[in-house]
Amino acid sequence: MLTKSNTLWGAINAIEEKSDSLWGTIDLLDEIINDVEGNVVNTFTQRYAEVKKDLQDLQDVSLPILKDKLNYLGRSSLVKDKDGYLPPQLELQKRKEIRSFEYSLQPASVERFLQKLNLAIKSLSAEEYLNYCQEQPELKELTLKKELTRMSYTLYTPDGTKLMDPQEIANYIESESAELSEQHELLYRASNQSIFADVIVALTSFNGLIRPQLSAGTFVNDSSLILDLSSSEPHVRGECFLNVSIPDGHSGQLSMAGALVEVCLCPARKEFTAKVLYLSPCGEEPLSEQQVKDAAKSMAEIASM
């Protein structure tokens, strides 16, 4: 920082006080100019070059994505609708949130969204789920009496025999020896839709697949389980197709996203893994402006209750 003794005003004062010769004052002015050029102009030039490069990188990498997202949000950002209706701020926010979720499922951003979802379910605890199964003996009864006829099951017996008929699977499980039955007990308790419960919870968040602020709901379109007792480490592997929807504002639902989820539980290794294998929007075209308005209005009304 320049002090008063070597500022321009200092030089002028030196002239007025005649403490230096005119040539000395000119030399002082030259020094000031050099100092300004060296410490201000050059610094500015350097920073300008850095900012320019940052902007170029942004344009090359992020700007098309950002522009695409802004276009999505812009579809519901009008302050006043064509019919003269002035939406409350909360309703406008819901419109933007619907478009933002819709955009996250588009080709430009779906891969990044998929990675984010899988990161959220990566840390699921096998120990917690196994403890839950241990404390819920009635889950085996649920598997045998209810789920075998609701889901697609495949069971490989210890000798490698493949069973797919629900009654044959039930007969085999009920006829197992006491030793094998005890060994496979936790697998039977886990072989129902409860195995997907923790995954659905992990996918539910403000920026997740199932967004509470959008009053989002989910249901399983299809599910299947493979019980492999022939492996040296018996395990169960399941797949389900989740459909995510939001209220349409007319007592119905708008299907927004479909996701194929895979889970695997191996009690011997105390391992529970889950992954979203596939994610896509349900419709080929974006929601219409009217659909977004109706849905947002109903969400805003729910939120304000």
N, C-alpha and C positions, 0 to 999 in steps of 0.2 A: 504493500500500500504506500502511495506517495505521501510524504510528510509536507508540512507547510513550507519547510526550507527549500524543497526542490520541486514545488508545484509551479504552475504558470503564474499564480498570484504572487508567489515568492519572488519570481523573476521580475514581475512588474514593480513590486515593492523595492527590489534592489535598484531598479532604474530610478525610482522616485527618490530614494535615499542617497543615490549617487555613491553607494558604497563600493560598487564595482564599475569597471569601464564598460562602455557599450559593447565591446567585443567579448568581454567576459559574460555579459548578459546573453548575447547571442549563443555563446558556447553552452551556457546553462540551458537555454531553450532547446538546443540540439539534443542535449542529454535527456531532457524531459520527453521529447518526441521519440527518441530511440527507446526510452524506457516504456513508453506507451505502446509503441509498435511491437516491442519484444514481449511484453508481459500481458498485453490486452489483445491486440490485433491477432498475433500469432496463436494465442490461446483460443480465441474465438474461431479462427480458421480451423484449428485442429478439432475443436468440438463440433464445428459444423460438419466436417468430414465424417466424424464418428456418427453423428445423428443421421446424416445422409445415408451412410451404410446401413444403419439400423432400419431406416425406412425402406431401403431397397430390399433388405432381407425379409422384412415384414410383407412387402408387396409380393415377393417371389414365393413365400411360403404360406403366410397366413391370410393375406388380404382377400383372396378369392373365397376362402372359407368364411371369413368374417362378413364379407359382402353378401354371401349366400344366406347366412344366418340373419343378417339385418333385413334382408328381403322378406324372410319368413315372419320376423317380428313385425315388420312394417305392414303386413296384411291386416293386422288387428290393432294398429296404433292410432287410428283416426280419433280425434277428440270428440267429434260429433258425427253420428251416423247420417246416412243420406236422408233418412226419414225425419231428421231433426232431433232424434233421441240423444241426450247427453248422458253417456254411461258414467256411473260413479267410479272413483279411482280404483276401488277394489275389483270391480268388474273388468276394467281395462287391464289391471295386473293379471287377472285370470286368463284373459285373452292372450296376453304375451306368454304366459306360462304354458298354455296349450300349444302355441306355435313353437315355443322353445323345445318342448318335449317332442313334438312332431319333427322338428328339424334334426334332433339327435338321432333319429332313426333313418335319416336320409344317407345315401351313399357317401357323401362328403364327410360325414362324421360318425357313421355307425360303427366303424372299426375301433375308433377311439373310445366310444361309449361302451362297446363290448369289453374292451380291456379293463375299463373302469369297473364294470359290474363284476368281472371275474376276480378282480383284486378285492372287492368287497366280500366275496364268499370264500376266498382262499383261506381265511383264518378261522373257519368254522371248526369247532372243537369236537373231536371224536369222543373224548372222555365224557363231555357233557351229554352227548346224545346216547352213549352207551349207558351212562348212569340213569338217564331217563327210561331207557328200555328195561333196565334192571329193576326199576321201581314200579313198572307198569306191566305186571304179568298178563293182564287182560288183553294186551296188544296181540298176543298169539291167537287168542280167540277171535279177535277182529279180523286177522289175516285169514283164518280158516273159514269163518262163517259168513263174512261179508266181502272182503277184498278179492278173494279168488274168482268170484263171478263178476266183479266190476272191472278188474284190470287184466291185462294180458300177461300171463305167467309162464315161465319156463323153468323147470327144475332139473338139474343134473344130479343124479344120485351118486353116492361114493364110488360105485362101479362104472359110472359114465353113462348110465341109462338116461335118456332124455324124456321127460314127462311134460306135456302141455295141457292135457285135459284137467280142468279144475278138480273133478272128483278123484282122479288118479293121484293128483298131487296131495290132496287132503288125506287120502287113504294111506299114502306112503308116510307122510309126516306123523299121522296118528299111530302107525304100526312100527315106528322106529324103536329100537332097543332103548332102554333107560339111559345107557351110557351115551349113545349118539344123540338122543333127544336133549340131554343136558348140554352136550357139546354145541349143538346147533340152536339152542333156545333163543339166544339174543338175535340171531339171524331171522328166525321166524317172527319174533316180536317187531323187528324192523321192516319186515317185508309187506309194507302197506304204505298208504299215502303219508304217514307220519314222517317217513324218511325224507320227504321234500319240504317239510314244514320250516326247518331252520334256514333253508335256502331262500324260501319265499320271504321270510322275515329279513334276511340280510339284503335282499333286493328291494326292500321297501325303505325309501328315504326321500328327502326333498329332491335330490338329483338322481335318484335311482330309477329302476324300471317301473316300480309301483309307487306313485307319488301321492302321498296323503293330501297335499294341498290341492290336488285335482280330483279329490274324492275317488281316486282310482280303485278299481276292484280287479280281481283276477280269478280265473277258474281254469281247471285242468281239462283241456280238450281230449287228450289221449295220454295214456301212461302204460308202461310195461316194466316188468321186473324179471331179472334172471338170477336164480338162486343156484350158485355153483358149489355143490358139496363134494365134487370130485377133485377139487383142487387141494393141494397140500395145505393151503390156507383158505378155507371156505369163506366165501364172500357173497354179497348181494350187490347187483348193479341195476340201477333203475334209470329210466328216461321218462320225461313228461313234457308235454307241449303246453305252455302257459299262454293264455290269452289275456291281455291287459286291456281294460276298457274304462271309459269315463262316462258320467251321466250326460245324456243328450239334451236335457232340459225339458223333456216331454215324457217322463217316467220310463224312459228306455236307456239304452247304453250305446255308446260309440266305440267300436273295436279299434284300438289304437296300435297295438303291437303284439307280435307273436314271438315266443322264445322257446327254443328246445334246450332243456336242462338235463344234464347227466349227473348222477350221484353214484358213489361207490362206498360201501362200508365193509371193512375187514376187521372183525373183533380180535383176531389173533395178533394182528399188527397194531391194533388200536388206531386204525386209520380211517378217516372219513374225508373223502374228496368230493368236490362239486365243481361243475363248470357249465357256463352257458355256451352251448355249441353253435347256436344259430340265433340271429335276431333280425327282425324285419318289421316294417310297418304293415298293417293289415290291408290297407287300401293302396291302390296304384297311384291315386291322385291325392293331393292335400285336401284336408277338410274344406268345405265351402265356407265363405265368410259368415253365412247365416248359421251354419252348424256351430262354428266357434262362438258366435254371439249368444246363441241359445244356451250352449253348455256353460259358458262363462257366467252368464246371468244366474243360472241355477246354482252354480258353485258359490258365487258371491252371496246369494241369499242364504245358503247353508252356513257359510262361514260367519255371517253376521248374526246368526241366531244365538 
